[in-house]
Amino acid sequence: MQPLVEPVARLIEELAKLPGIGPKTAQRLAFFLLRAPAESAHELARAIVRVKEAVTYCSQCLNITDRDPCAVCSSSSRDASIVCVVEEPLDLLALERTGVYRGLYHVLHGALSPMDGIGPDELRIQELLRRLQGGEVREVILATNPNVEGEATAMYLERLVKPLGVSVSRLARGLPVGADLEWADELTLARALEGRRAL
Amino acid sequence: MPRPRVYRTEAIVLRGSNYGEADRILTLLTLKQGKLRAIAKGVRRAASHQGGHLELFNHVETLLAVGRELDVITQSEVRHPFRSLREQLDRTSHAYYLAELVDRLVEERAPAPEVFALALAGLQALDRGDEPRLVLCQFQLRLLAASGFGPELFQCVGCRAELRPEVNFFSPASGGMLCPACAPAEPLAYRLSLGAFKLLRHLRRTDLSEGARVRVGEAVSREGSHAARDYVECVLERKLRAPEFIARVEGG
């Protein structure tokens, strides 16, 4: 059997390391790149190199950024007395898209999950507590996911943050837009009822 | 007879990990088929019909379609959401402990209705507010007994003599208690106070619905639960993760 030439085989091997990419997909991607114009392959290669060289973590909120402190932390129009705690940088992006929130953020980079060996030391909790000791922050919004891991993380943080004299709030839990009452689980419905608002 | 393509079963969600864009692969303890892994599609989307029903530790009624590798959860409806278990950290962390024990001790696809009943009773006890440490201590003893690994708490594992109400010794590696005369021969055996010894025997004999109502001091309950955990870790030949987490959470 004629083996694949080394550079192609190498590319397939590297692509197959990516999450969700199996050997067949890796082969397809490799042949796509092989046939694509040289410039677009270079673009991709440069983008990959740049993301490793230029992107770091913001020293304040620990979000990914290309300058430190990040755009949100260094902006003068943001309210530095409120910090919204999220699990992942993508959660921060989702909140930013709402355009409603004008405070700062803190990214934990995960949620407590004992079965996967993720305890308090694996999250960026100490950095959060250090930030709060400055005394500038009045409120912490716990915006971890409304699942067991996220709730456990929020409860753990609440216990650490409250003694610092900072008020702690949690994102509301209830029915998502576009949902059907009929399909909602009891717990979500119960919380939606408890959190109802006067019209 | 061909295997039916779909089946309905009660299940407890033991564990979950995200998969692909919005799916989750769940480990379920089912009433009919024992422990199994199944995929729940699209449940991480905010408007998913099933998402809330398939939260960790939920007791659900599910409809599963037989898949090539993983069965697919097509419908689910929560039976017990165990709300207060989710809203208090010490209860949540002990529920993780319970789920880890079941996940480690139970074989896949081996129907074990008695384990299902135990796990359900354990979660109910935690949700009800029974002392979490005692619930787990008892759950471990009962689960081990149901899986055929229960420690010997009534006779000395050395000389087979009936154990007397005194300070005896516990040796996970030899499978249970040793009387004071046999203990020196087993270097890894350690002293178990009379209180902890009685506690273990009581928890082993009673049901989860009543066991953890016993009143014991902090020291005795700690000693008993350490012994139970040592024993499980000896049977599993590995360290459990949840106890460390519980210690961290308790310590703040």
Interface residues (C-beta under 8 A of the other chain):
Chain A: G20 L112 P114 M115 D116 G117 G119 P120 D121 N147 V148 E149 E151 A152 M155 Y156 R159 L160 P176 V177 G178 A179 D180 W183 A184 D185 E186 L187 T188 A190
Chain B: R15 S17 G20 A46 A47 H49 G52 H53 E55 L56 F57 N58 E77 V78 P81 R83 R86 E87 Q88 L89 T92 S93 Y96 Y97 A99 E100 D103 R241 A242 E244 F245 R248 V249 G252
